[in-house]
Amino acid sequence: MYSIGALMLALLFQGASGSATAQALVTGSNGAHSPLEPADLERALTINDRYSGLTVNVPEMPLWLSGGDAFVYRRISHGKGQFMLVDVATGVKRPAFDQARLAAALNKASHKSYQANDLPFDSFELTDDGRRLDFLVEGVRWSCDLARYTCTSTTLDQGAPDFWQLSRDSTPPAENNPEKISASPDGKWIAYIKNYNIFLRSEDGLPDIPLSRDGSEGNYYDFSTLSWSSDSRHLAAYRIRPGYKREVPYLDSSTDQLQREYSTMVYPKPGDVLPLPQPVLFEIASRRQVAIDNALFSNPFELSPLQWWADGRGFTFGYNQRGHQLYRLVEVDAATGRARSLIDEISKTFVDYPPLVMEQRDSGKTFRYDVDDGKEIIWASERDGYEHLYLFNGRTGALENQISRGEWVVRGVDYVDPVKRQIWFEASGMNPEEDPYFVHGYRIGFDGKGLTALTPEPANHHIEFSPDGRYYVDLWSRIDLPPRMVLYRASDNAKLMQVETAEISELVAAGWQPPLSFHAKGRDGKTDIWGVIHLPAKFDPTKKYPVVENIYAGPQGSFVPKSFSSWIEPLTQLGFVVAQIDGMGTNNRSRAFHDVAWKNLKDAGFPDRIPWHKAAAASFPWYDVSNVGIFGTSAGGQSAVGALLFHPEFYKAAVANSGCYDNRIDKIWWNELWMGWPVGIEYSQSSAIDNAHRLEGKLMIVVGEMDHNVDPSSALQLADRLIKAGKDFDMVYVPGADHGAPGTYSQFKRLEFFVRNILGQTLPNWNTTPIELQKVMP
C-alpha cells in the first residue's frame, strides 16, 4: 500500500488523467480500469431506464376490495403498467378496468394527455364494490365512475399542510368554524367550535349551548379531536396550548418568474417547547366538565387520538412521554374522569414509537388490538429484548401471557381472529439458516401455542389479508429471484392460485446481474452483519475493483435490499463495486443491536461495517479496500461525512447529499427519539459541524435549495465550519431542488467525484456528451 504522500507525488508528476501508474496507485488494481469513454457515462446514467423495460409481469402490492371477494394489483411489463382484478371465488383474472377509457375520461376532465399504460397514480381506492376508482394526482382528488367512465375532481384544501409540514409539525390550528360539525351518535346533538370553545346545538332548535368556557387563542379546543361516546352521554376532546412556532425560511431562486419566492415552514427542532395537548371530558346531560388529573401524562411528546370503548365506559389514548423512554396506554373513566395506566412501556434508551404521522397502521412496533371491547388487549413490545406480542387483561392491565417469544422479531400483524383466538403475523429471524431479515408469515394462538409457518420459501414475503380474513395474498421475492404472487385460503393455508410469476430473461440477457449477499461478524465477533455487494459491469473475478459504500444507517429501519429489483447502482457501470450494509444501530434485529444508536448517531455501525469490508476483501480477491469511498443521502449524508471525520484510516472519499450534519438543526421527532431529550453533549459529539476540523479525505456536499425534510442550513453551516477550519471540499448547490437534490446533474457530479478521487480519471466532458437528460433516474 502506498502512503498518502507517495500518492500525491505520483499524481503531481503524472497527473490524474488515468495513466496506468496513477491508476494503479489510486485503485490498487492491476490495470482493471481502462480510460472511460462517453459511452460509459451515458450507460451509467441511462442503464436503469433500459433495464426497467426488460421485465415482464412484475406484480406490485395487492389491494383488496371491501367485500373481500376480489383484489386488484398492478403488474409491470416492459415498463408499462396494467391493473388486474382477481375474483377469488372463480379464480378469474382480468383487467380491473378499461385503462384506455379511463385515460380518455381523465384527459377530458383534466385537459392533460395521460397514456393508458402510464396512468398518473400507483396508489388508489376502489369503492362501490369496484365500480368507482379514487386517487390523487398533483394535489387533486379524482373520482372516476367505472361504469360510465366519467371523472370528477376536488382540489384539496390549499390551506391544509402538506406531507412535509405534517411530518415536521402536526399541531392542529386553532379553528372557529361553526360550519364544521360533529354529530352525536344518537343524532340529538351537534358539536362545533366557536371562539376557541365547544358549543352544542340541539335538534329541537333551542339556543346553542357553550359546553366549555376556558378555551382561548393560547389554549384552544381542537375540532379534529372531538370524540363522542357511543351512547352520546359524553364528549371528549383535546385542548391544546401551542408550543414554540419555529419557522424555517426558504428562498426559491429558480421559479417560473424572474423574481425569487420566499416561504416558510413550521419546523420544530430538538429542545424546542412543544404544544401541550390535554384531554377534556364533558357530561352532556349536566353540561359539566369532568376533571381529569394529568399526572400520568404531564409531559407529552405526543398524545394519540382519543378512542372510546364501545360501551361508553371510558376512553383511551397513548401517551408518548418526551424523551421517548416511556409510552403509556391511559384509560379515562367516563363517569369520574379518573385516569389510570393500563400498559406501560419503559426503556433506559428509547421506546421505538414513531410519531403518529409517520406510523404504519400494522407496524409491529405500534400494534394494539382490543378483544371484546377491551376485555383483553393484544400489544406489541420489546420488553424481553425482541419485538413480540403480549396479551393483557384490558380491565386490570395485568399481563395474561406472552404470545410470541424467541430470538426473532415480529415485523407486523396481518389479521386477528377474536373468535378462533388466532393471530396471523409476519416475523423475521426465526430460521437460523436464512438471512435474518427475510420476512415470513406465521399463525399463532392467543395463548402462544400452535405456532405455524405459512411461507416455506426462503425469500422475503409480504402478506395482504382480505378484510374478512378468509384469504391472503403472498407476494415474495429475493434480490436474485423475481416476484411471485400467490393466493391462499386462510383457514387451511391451501394454495388457491398462482396469480403472477415475473419473467426476467430479457433483463438477464442484457447483462443485469443480482447483488451478491454477504455476511460477516460484527464488532463483538459474534453477531452476523448482513449486506449486499453490487458487482461492476462485465465483472471479471481475476481483476481488482475499488469499493464504494452506499450508506443509510437511520435507526428507524433496516435498509439493505431483500426483495427483487431490476434497479442497479450506476457506479457499477464505471468499474466500481458498491456495497450496502446494515450495521448495529439499525432496526429489525434484537433490542441490543438497535440500542447502539442511542445518543450515538455518529457510530452509524462503522465498527461493524469496516470489519465487514475487510472480511469481504479476504473472501473475494477482486474486492479492493485500499481506497474506499462512501456516499449517502439524508441520514446517510450525515453518516458519509462521519465516515471521513471519525474513520479516516479506512474511508477516503465521500459524497454527502441532503444530510443532517448536526442533530440539533434537524426535525424534532427523529432526533429526540434517537439522540435523547433534554439536548445533551451527545449532540455535539455526533455533530459533523462541531467535528469538521477532523476532515482528512475528499468530500463533496450536495444540497437542495428547497429541502423540506432536512433544513438546508445544516449543509451550509457544515461548509462554513470546513472553510473556517481551512479544509478543502466540493459543494453542489442545486437551485430549486427539494430533499435528495434529485436529477441528472447531481447524479453526474456524484459519479464524477468518485471517478476522479478513486479511479484517478476524468469523466468525458459533460457539456459535449450526448445524454438524454430527461430519461435518467434521479
Order of alpha helices (4+ residues) and beta strands (2+ residues): alpha-alpha-alpha-beta-beta-beta-beta-beta-alpha-beta-beta-beta-beta-alpha-beta-beta-beta-beta-beta-beta-beta-beta-beta-beta-beta-beta-beta-beta-beta-beta-beta-beta-beta-beta-beta-beta-beta-beta-beta-beta-beta-beta-alpha-beta-beta-beta-beta-alpha-alpha-beta-alpha-beta-alpha-alpha-beta-alpha-beta-alpha
